């Protein structure tokens, strides 16, 4: 699982596949993958 975020409004969603549409912007966006800052040991 990866954490994806919308570069326009900052909406975040955890999913396996890249989201196609942002539910907040209600437009198709190019989601970017957000890297985890803290890795679980």
N, C-alpha and C positions, 0 to 999 in steps of 0.2 A: 504494500500500500504506500502511496505517496501523498504528500500534502500539496494541493494545487491552489493557486491564488489568482484572483483577477487583478491585473495591473491597474485597472481603472478605478474600481471602488474598494478593492482590498478584500473582497469576499473570499473566504477560505473553505476548501472542501477536501476531505480525505477520500481518495478513490484510487482504484487500480488504473483506470484509463483516464486520459485527459478529458475533462468536461468540454462539451461543445457550446453550451450556452450558459451565461451567468444568470441565475435567478433574480439577482438584485438589479442588474443593468437591463435585463431582459433583451439582450442583444448577443450575437455571436462574438465571442472574445477569444483572443489567443492567450489561454491560461499558461502561466509559468509555474515551474516546479519549485516549491519552497523546500530548501534543505533543512533538515532537523539540526537545531543548534546544539542540543544535548542528546547524545546517543545513550541508549539504555545499555547497561552492562549485564 
